Structure formats: C-alpha cells, structure tokens
Amino acid sequence: MENSSILETCLNYLIQEKGVKYFVINLKNLDYLDQEGIKVLQQKYQDMILHDGNLVICGYKNIYMKEMIREEMKNVSQADNELAAFHMIQI
C-alpha cells in the first residue's frame, strides 16, 4: 500500500501543482500491480479526463499483466508502446 500512496501523491502533485494534463505510464519494469495500484491509476485517469487530459498505460512486461490490466482497468487508455501512447494523446 505504501507504493500506491507514493504514486498517488506524485501524480496529485503533478496534476494539481504543475498542471500536467497527459501521462504515459510505462509498466515495462513492473512485475506486478496490486489492487491499490490499479485503484490509483483508475482515479488519476478520471482526474485527467475531467481536466481535458489523458492517461495511457503501455509497456506490459508479460501477457498476464496485459490481460489483468485490460480486465481491471477497462476505461483507462492502453497502448502497446510509448510511441503508440503518444499518438493516442496527440503529442
């Protein structure tokens, strides 16, 4: 739970204090994402959409991670890699 709290704090700072509207989160080096991490990403995705931004997840390390994210995070934008994610958010 500690890591998800750190993630939430960092994203909140970037959104609220720095005005960041677009995030591409690459999960390439992540082996596992627990329910708390999923919850944080879903909430931040909703925050980004409300502020005319977007959050895209990419770089799944394995097929299990990809399927788990697709099932648990149906509303969050997903791409196969960073380049495809940048195209999705038009950067």
C-alpha positions as CSV (number, residue, x, y, z in Angstrom):
1,M,0.0,0.0,0.0
2,E,2.9,2.3,0.6
3,N,4.0,2.4,-3.1
4,S,0.4,3.2,-4.2
5,S,0.3,6.1,-1.8
6,I,3.6,7.4,-3.1
7,L,2.3,7.0,-6.7
8,E,-0.9,8.9,-5.8
9,T,0.9,11.7,-4.0
10,C,3.3,12.2,-7.0
11,L,0.5,12.2,-9.6
12,N,-1.6,14.5,-7.5
13,Y,1.3,16.9,-7.3
14,L,2.0,16.8,-11.0
15,I,-1.7,17.3,-11.8
16,Q,-2.6,19.9,-9.2
17,E,0.6,21.8,-8.7
18,K,2.2,21.6,-12.1
19,G,-0.8,21.4,-14.3
20,V,0.2,18.3,-16.1
21,K,-2.6,17.0,-18.3
22,Y,-1.1,14.0,-20.1
23,F,0.6,10.9,-18.7
24,V,2.1,7.9,-20.4
25,I,2.9,5.3,-17.8
26,N,5.2,2.6,-19.0
27,L,4.9,-0.7,-17.0
28,K,7.9,-2.4,-18.7
29,N,9.8,-2.9,-15.5
30,L,6.9,-3.7,-13.3
31,D,6.2,-7.4,-12.5
32,Y,3.0,-7.0,-10.5
33,L,0.3,-4.3,-10.0
34,D,-1.9,-4.8,-7.0
35,Q,-5.5,-3.6,-6.5
36,E,-4.4,-0.4,-4.7
37,G,-2.1,0.5,-7.6
38,I,-4.9,-0.2,-10.1
39,K,-7.3,1.9,-8.0
40,V,-4.8,4.9,-8.0
41,L,-4.4,4.7,-11.8
42,Q,-8.1,4.5,-12.4
43,Q,-8.7,7.5,-10.1
44,K,-6.0,9.5,-11.8
45,Y,-7.3,8.6,-15.2
46,Q,-10.7,10.0,-14.2
47,D,-9.0,13.2,-12.9
48,M,-7.1,13.6,-16.2
49,I,-10.3,13.2,-18.2
50,L,-12.1,15.7,-16.1
51,H,-9.3,18.2,-16.8
52,D,-9.3,17.6,-20.6
53,G,-6.2,15.4,-20.4
54,N,-5.5,11.7,-20.7
55,L,-3.5,8.9,-19.1
56,V,-2.3,6.0,-21.2
57,I,-0.7,2.8,-19.9
58,C,1.8,0.9,-22.1
59,G,4.8,-1.4,-21.9
60,Y,3.3,-4.5,-20.3
61,K,6.1,-6.9,-19.4
62,N,4.1,-10.0,-19.8
63,I,0.8,-11.3,-21.2
64,Y,-0.6,-11.8,-17.6
65,M,-0.1,-8.1,-16.8
66,K,-1.7,-7.1,-20.1
67,E,-4.8,-9.2,-19.5
68,M,-5.1,-8.2,-15.9
69,I,-5.0,-4.5,-16.8
70,R,-7.5,-5.0,-19.6
71,E,-9.9,-6.7,-17.2
72,E,-9.4,-4.4,-14.2
73,M,-8.9,-1.1,-16.0
74,K,-11.3,-1.2,-18.8
75,N,-11.7,2.6,-19.0
76,V,-8.1,3.5,-18.9
77,S,-6.4,4.1,-22.3
78,Q,-3.9,1.4,-23.2
79,A,-1.2,1.2,-25.9
80,D,1.4,-1.4,-26.8
81,N,4.3,1.1,-26.5
82,E,5.2,4.7,-25.7
83,L,5.1,5.8,-29.4
84,A,1.6,4.5,-29.8
85,A,0.6,6.1,-26.5
86,F,2.0,9.5,-27.7
87,H,-0.1,9.2,-30.8
88,M,-3.2,8.4,-28.8
89,I,-2.8,11.6,-26.8
90,Q,-1.5,13.5,-29.9
91,I,1.9,14.6,-28.5
